[in-house]
Amino acid sequence: MPHPYVLLSAAVSLDGYLDDTGPDRLLLSGPADFDRVDEVRASVDAILIGAGTIRADNPRLLVNSEARRAARVAAGKPPYPLKVTVSGSGELDPDANFWHTGGDKLVFTTDQGAQRARALGLAADVVSLGPELDWRRLLEHLHEERGVDRLMVEGGGRIHSQLLQQGLADEVQLVLAPLFVGSPEAPRLFGPGTYQSGRLRLVETRRIEDVVLMRYEPTAPGTGLVPVAADHHWLALACELAIRCPPSRTAFSVGAVVVAADGTELARGHSREGDDPVVHAEEAALAKIDPADPRLASATVYTSLEPCTHRASRPAPCARLILDAGVRRVVTAWREPDTFVAAADGTGLLTAKGVDVVVLSEYEDRAKAPNRHLA
């Protein structure tokens, strides 16, 4: 199921703390960065915080700029994003600012927590995710039932950690403040646990008064059949590569990227690349990698169209090339139609040989776009 774009937002001290242990909230940034956060809030469909953050900080989570609220309304949106909180227990403070400011509110909880939350008479919709909290179900509900395309997560550290550990965060916006906290009892941004391997991609740095904003994107592919945020990034790139293909009336335009388990891009390619009028995207990408590269065994091939099983131009179809390379995971956007080959089933061939194939159908329209002339 499609998820919203998940943006994690936080400010930390140089030693990685979200706050100190004093009675008042530690202000880690200043007016210019607060205005930037207000701008980001105005750009999203929903803002999420945990129940612990409501108890600790008592935030209002508003878009403070009147001009930004007016721009949202002019675009057909409510003046404030949907406010979302998560509480496994359902033990919430009905007097908190969260419930009495802004627009619509939503509580995600468990079966047991839903009974407590509903008994409080909160001005919010209460949704149970089952016996336990389930982040994937939560994100699916926000997208499918609430129309949320962009979600901003403002805390706390436990929620940020869980979303990153489960590969559900598309972006991290981290503000680094020039001070130290030093107290082991103070809350930290990221807790212990198993995170995805590899380095995140730095996409922006910006000085804002005396703090620095850093924006990162995860790069490491998922494993097995469970997609992660980085899978969306790489598949989107494959769809963009398909647009570069010289048009043809006798073949699809396809893009492909091969990515190592740590998020390193090994190669990319597209149909009819260079001087080869019949080369396929996966073929072009794999040809650029040493067949003895040990990273291939744990790599993922991203391709805008499922790998072919039959072709007239070369003896080996792309599904066979993937198997011969030792790749065990493929992510694609579009199952091959019967335009040139009846009942083509690259997915079936690959899965029969033990390859995990993930189809992210929300990218199908992008994959079809450079092939509209073949309809």
C-alpha positions as CSV (number, residue, x, y, z in Angstrom):
1,M,0.0,0.0,0.0
2,P,1.3,3.5,-0.7
3,H,2.5,5.6,2.2
4,P,2.8,9.3,2.7
5,Y,6.2,10.9,2.3
6,V,7.6,10.9,5.9
7,L,9.7,13.8,7.0
8,L,11.4,13.6,10.4
9,S,12.1,17.0,11.9
10,A,14.2,17.6,15.0
11,A,16.8,20.0,16.6
12,V,19.6,18.6,18.8
13,S,22.6,19.7,20.8
14,L,26.1,19.0,19.6
15,D,26.1,15.9,21.9
16,G,22.8,14.6,20.4
17,Y,20.2,15.7,23.0
18,L,16.7,16.9,22.3
19,D,16.3,18.7,25.7
20,D,17.9,19.0,29.1
21,T,16.4,17.9,32.4
22,G,15.2,21.3,33.5
23,P,11.6,22.2,34.1
24,D,11.3,24.3,31.0
25,R,11.8,23.2,27.4
26,L,15.4,23.8,26.1
27,L,15.2,26.1,23.1
28,L,17.8,24.7,20.7
29,S,17.3,27.2,17.8
30,G,16.0,30.7,17.3
31,P,13.4,32.8,15.5
32,A,14.7,32.2,12.0
33,D,14.6,28.4,12.4
34,F,11.2,28.5,14.1
35,D,10.0,30.4,11.0
36,R,11.5,27.7,8.8
37,V,9.7,25.0,10.8
38,D,6.5,27.0,10.3
39,E,7.1,27.0,6.6
40,V,7.6,23.2,6.6
41,R,4.4,22.7,8.6
42,A,2.5,24.8,6.1
43,S,3.7,22.5,3.3
44,V,2.5,19.2,4.7
45,D,-0.8,17.5,5.1
46,A,-0.3,16.2,8.6
47,I,2.0,16.6,11.6
48,L,2.6,13.8,14.0
49,I,4.0,13.7,17.6
50,G,4.0,11.1,20.3
51,A,1.9,11.3,23.5
52,G,5.1,11.7,25.4
53,T,5.9,14.9,23.5
54,I,2.5,16.2,24.3
55,R,3.1,15.5,28.0
56,A,6.6,16.9,28.0
57,D,6.3,20.0,25.8
58,N,2.5,20.7,25.6
59,P,2.9,22.0,22.0
60,R,0.2,23.6,19.9
61,L,1.6,22.5,16.5
62,L,0.2,25.4,14.6
63,V,1.0,27.2,11.3
64,N,1.7,30.6,12.9
65,S,2.0,32.6,9.7
66,E,-1.4,34.1,8.6
67,A,-0.1,34.4,5.1
68,R,0.9,30.7,5.0
69,R,-2.5,29.7,6.3
70,A,-4.2,31.8,3.7
71,A,-2.0,30.2,1.0
72,R,-3.2,26.8,2.2
73,V,-6.8,27.8,2.0
74,A,-6.3,29.3,-1.5
75,A,-4.9,25.9,-2.5
76,G,-8.0,24.1,-1.3
77,K,-6.5,22.9,1.9
78,P,-7.6,23.5,5.5
79,P,-5.7,26.3,7.2
80,Y,-3.9,23.9,9.5
81,P,-2.5,20.4,8.8
82,L,-4.2,17.4,10.4
83,K,-2.6,16.9,13.9
84,V,-1.8,13.3,14.7
85,T,-0.6,11.6,17.9
86,V,0.2,8.1,18.8
87,S,-0.4,6.4,22.2
88,G,-0.3,2.7,22.9
89,S,-2.0,3.1,26.2
90,G,-4.6,5.8,25.3
91,E,-3.6,7.7,28.4
92,L,-3.8,11.3,27.2
93,D,-4.2,14.7,28.9
94,P,-7.5,16.2,27.6
95,D,-6.4,19.7,28.8
96,A,-3.3,19.7,26.6
97,N,-2.9,22.5,24.0
98,F,-2.8,19.8,21.3
99,W,-6.6,19.3,21.5
100,H,-7.7,22.9,21.7
101,T,-5.8,24.6,18.9
102,G,-5.6,24.2,15.2
103,G,-7.8,22.0,13.0
104,D,-8.7,18.3,12.9
105,K,-7.0,15.8,15.3
106,L,-6.4,12.1,15.1
107,V,-5.3,9.6,17.7
108,F,-3.7,6.2,16.7
109,T,-3.7,3.7,19.5
110,T,-4.3,0.0,20.3
111,D,-7.6,-1.9,20.9
112,Q,-7.1,-1.4,24.7
113,G,-5.9,2.2,24.4
114,A,-8.9,3.1,22.2
115,Q,-11.3,2.4,25.0
116,R,-9.4,4.8,27.3
117,A,-9.0,7.5,24.7
118,R,-12.7,7.5,23.7
119,A,-13.7,7.7,27.3
120,L,-11.8,11.0,27.6
121,G,-14.2,12.8,25.2
122,L,-11.3,14.2,23.2
123,A,-12.1,16.4,20.2
124,A,-10.4,13.9,17.9
125,D,-11.0,10.8,15.9
126,V,-9.6,7.7,17.6
127,V,-8.3,4.8,15.4
128,S,-7.2,1.5,16.7
129,L,-4.3,-0.3,15.0
130,G,-5.1,-3.6,16.6
131,P,-3.5,-5.2,19.7
132,E,-0.2,-3.5,19.1
133,L,0.9,-0.3,17.4
134,D,1.8,-0.9,13.7
135,W,3.6,1.9,11.9
136,R,2.9,0.6,8.4
137,R,-0.8,0.3,9.1
138,L,-0.8,3.8,10.5
139,L,0.9,5.3,7.4
140,E,-1.5,3.3,5.1
141,H,-4.5,4.7,7.0
142,L,-3.2,8.3,6.8
143,H,-2.7,8.0,3.0
144,E,-5.7,5.9,2.0
145,E,-8.3,7.2,4.5
146,R,-7.1,10.7,5.3
147,G,-5.5,11.7,2.0
148,V,-2.2,12.5,3.6
149,D,0.6,12.7,1.0
150,R,3.2,14.5,3.2
151,L,3.7,13.8,6.9
152,M,5.9,15.8,9.2
153,V,7.0,14.0,12.4
154,E,8.2,16.2,15.1
155,G,9.0,13.8,17.9
156,G,9.9,12.4,20.1
157,G,13.1,10.5,19.8
158,R,11.5,7.1,20.2
159,I,9.2,7.7,17.3
160,H,12.0,9.0,15.1
161,S,14.1,5.9,16.0
162,Q,11.3,3.5,15.2
163,L,10.5,5.0,11.8
164,L,14.1,5.0,10.8
165,Q,14.7,1.5,12.1
166,Q,11.7,0.2,10.0
167,G,12.8,2.0,6.9
168,L,9.8,4.3,6.8
169,A,11.4,7.7,6.9
170,D,11.9,9.4,3.5
171,E,13.8,12.4,4.9
172,V,15.5,13.6,8.1
173,Q,15.7,17.4,8.7
174,L,18.1,17.8,11.5
175,V,19.1,21.1,13.1
176,L,22.4,21.1,15.0
177,A,22.6,23.7,17.9
178,P,26.0,25.0,19.2
179,L,25.6,23.8,22.8
180,F,26.1,20.8,25.0
181,V,23.7,19.2,27.4
182,G,25.8,16.4,28.9
183,S,23.2,14.8,31.1
184,P,22.7,11.1,30.6
185,E,19.1,11.5,31.9
186,A,18.2,13.9,29.2
187,P,16.2,12.7,26.1
188,R,18.3,11.8,23.1
189,L,17.1,12.0,19.5
190,F,18.0,8.4,18.4
191,G,17.9,5.4,20.7
192,P,19.6,2.1,20.5
193,G,18.4,-0.5,18.0
194,T,19.0,-2.0,14.6
195,Y,19.1,0.6,11.9
196,Q,19.5,0.1,8.2
197,S,23.0,-0.3,6.9
198,G,24.8,2.3,4.8
199,R,25.2,6.0,4.8
200,L,22.4,8.5,4.4
201,R,22.6,10.9,1.5
202,L,23.2,14.5,2.4
203,V,20.9,16.6,0.2
204,E,21.2,20.1,1.8
205,T,23.1,22.0,4.4
206,R,22.0,25.5,5.4
207,R,23.3,28.0,8.0
208,I,20.4,29.6,9.9
209,E,21.7,32.2,12.4
210,D,23.9,30.1,14.7
211,V,22.5,26.7,13.9
212,V,22.9,24.4,10.9
213,L,20.1,22.6,9.0
214,M,21.1,19.3,7.5
215,R,18.7,17.3,5.3
216,Y,19.4,13.6,4.7
217,E,17.7,10.8,2.7
218,P,18.1,7.1,3.4
219,T,19.8,5.1,0.6
220,A,19.9,1.5,1.7
221,P,17.4,-0.8,-0.1
222,G,14.9,-3.0,1.8
223,T,15.3,-6.7,2.2
224,G,12.8,-9.4,1.0
225,L,9.3,-8.3,0.1
226,V,9.0,-5.4,2.5
227,P,9.6,-2.1,0.8
228,V,11.4,0.8,2.6
229,A,11.6,4.5,1.9
230,A,14.8,4.2,-0.1
231,D,13.2,1.7,-2.5
232,H,10.8,4.6,-3.6
233,H,13.8,6.9,-4.2
234,W,15.6,4.4,-6.4
235,L,12.5,3.3,-8.3
236,A,11.6,6.9,-9.0
237,L,15.2,7.4,-10.4
238,A,14.6,4.3,-12.7
239,C,11.4,5.9,-14.0
240,E,13.3,9.2,-14.7
241,L,16.0,7.2,-16.6
242,A,13.2,5.7,-18.8
243,I,12.4,9.2,-20.1
244,R,16.0,9.5,-21.6
245,C,15.4,6.5,-23.9
246,P,15.3,7.3,-27.7
247,P,11.6,6.6,-28.7
248,S,10.8,3.4,-30.4
249,R,7.7,1.8,-32.0
250,T,9.0,-1.7,-31.4
251,A,10.3,-1.6,-27.8
252,F,9.5,-0.2,-24.4
253,S,11.4,2.7,-22.8
254,V,12.8,1.5,-19.5
255,G,15.2,2.7,-16.9
256,A,17.1,0.6,-14.4
257,V,19.4,1.1,-11.4
258,V,21.5,-1.5,-9.5
259,V,22.0,-0.6,-5.8
260,A,24.2,-2.4,-3.2
261,A,22.8,-3.3,0.2
262,D,24.6,-0.4,1.8
263,G,22.9,2.1,-0.6
264,T,25.8,2.5,-3.0
265,E,24.7,2.9,-6.6
266,L,26.6,0.3,-8.6
267,A,25.3,1.2,-12.1
268,R,22.4,2.6,-14.0
269,G,21.1,2.2,-17.6
270,H,18.2,2.7,-19.9
271,S,16.9,1.2,-23.1
272,R,18.8,1.9,-26.3
273,E,21.5,3.6,-24.3
274,G,24.6,4.9,-26.2
275,D,25.1,3.5,-29.6
276,D,23.3,0.2,-29.0
277,P,19.8,0.4,-30.6
278,V,18.5,-2.8,-29.0
279,V,20.1,-2.8,-25.5
280,H,17.6,-3.1,-22.6
281,A,17.8,-1.1,-19.4
282,E,18.8,-3.9,-17.0
283,E,21.2,-5.3,-19.5
284,A,22.9,-1.8,-19.9
285,A,23.2,-1.4,-16.1
286,L,24.5,-4.9,-15.4
287,A,27.1,-4.7,-18.2
288,K,28.8,-1.9,-16.3
289,I,29.4,-4.0,-13.2
290,D,32.2,-6.6,-12.8
291,P,30.4,-10.0,-12.7
292,A,32.7,-10.9,-9.8
293,D,31.6,-8.0,-7.7
294,P,30.6,-9.6,-4.4
295,R,28.0,-6.9,-3.8
296,L,25.7,-8.2,-6.5
297,A,24.5,-11.1,-4.4
298,S,22.8,-8.7,-1.9
299,A,22.0,-5.9,-4.4
300,T,18.6,-4.8,-5.6
301,V,17.8,-4.1,-9.3
302,Y,15.2,-1.3,-9.7
303,T,13.5,-1.3,-13.1
304,S,10.6,0.8,-14.3
305,L,9.2,-2.3,-16.2
306,E,9.4,-5.8,-15.0
307,P,12.4,-7.7,-16.5
308,C,11.6,-9.3,-19.8
309,T,11.4,-13.1,-20.3
310,H,11.5,-13.2,-24.1
311,R,13.3,-11.0,-26.7
312,A,14.2,-11.3,-30.4
313,S,17.3,-9.0,-30.4
314,R,19.5,-10.9,-27.9
315,P,19.7,-14.5,-26.7
316,A,19.3,-13.7,-23.0
317,P,16.3,-11.8,-21.7
318,C,16.8,-9.5,-18.7
319,A,15.2,-11.8,-16.2
320,R,17.9,-14.4,-17.1
321,L,20.7,-11.7,-16.9
322,I,19.5,-10.8,-13.4
323,L,19.6,-14.5,-12.4
324,D,23.0,-15.1,-13.9
325,A,24.3,-12.0,-12.0
326,G,23.2,-13.5,-8.7
327,V,20.9,-10.7,-7.8
328,R,18.2,-11.9,-5.4
329,R,15.9,-8.8,-5.2
330,V,14.1,-6.7,-7.9
331,V,11.8,-3.7,-7.4
332,T,9.6,-2.7,-10.3
333,A,6.8,-0.3,-11.1
334,W,4.9,-2.0,-13.9
335,R,4.1,-5.5,-15.0
336,E,4.8,-6.0,-18.7
337,P,1.6,-5.8,-20.9
338,D,1.0,-7.9,-23.9
339,T,2.1,-5.2,-26.4
340,F,5.0,-7.2,-27.8
341,V,5.0,-10.6,-25.9
342,A,1.8,-12.3,-24.8
343,A,1.6,-13.4,-21.2
344,A,5.1,-12.1,-20.4
345,D,5.8,-12.9,-16.8
346,G,9.2,-11.8,-15.6
347,T,8.0,-11.7,-12.1
348,G,6.9,-15.3,-12.2
349,L,10.2,-16.5,-13.7
350,L,12.3,-14.6,-11.1
351,T,10.2,-15.7,-8.1
352,A,10.3,-19.3,-9.2
353,K,14.1,-19.0,-8.9
354,G,13.9,-17.6,-5.4
355,V,14.2,-13.9,-6.3
356,D,12.1,-11.4,-4.3
357,V,10.1,-9.2,-6.6
358,V,8.5,-6.1,-5.1
359,V,5.9,-4.2,-7.3
360,L,5.4,-0.6,-6.3
361,S,2.3,0.1,-8.4
362,E,2.1,3.7,-7.3
363,Y,4.9,4.4,-9.8
364,E,3.1,2.7,-12.7
365,D,1.9,5.9,-14.3
366,R,5.5,7.3,-14.2
367,A,6.8,4.1,-15.9
368,K,4.1,4.3,-18.5
369,A,4.6,7.9,-19.4
370,P,7.5,7.5,-21.9
371,N,5.6,4.6,-23.5
372,R,2.2,6.3,-24.2
373,H,2.8,6.2,-27.9
374,L,2.7,2.4,-27.8
375,A,-0.8,2.2,-26.5
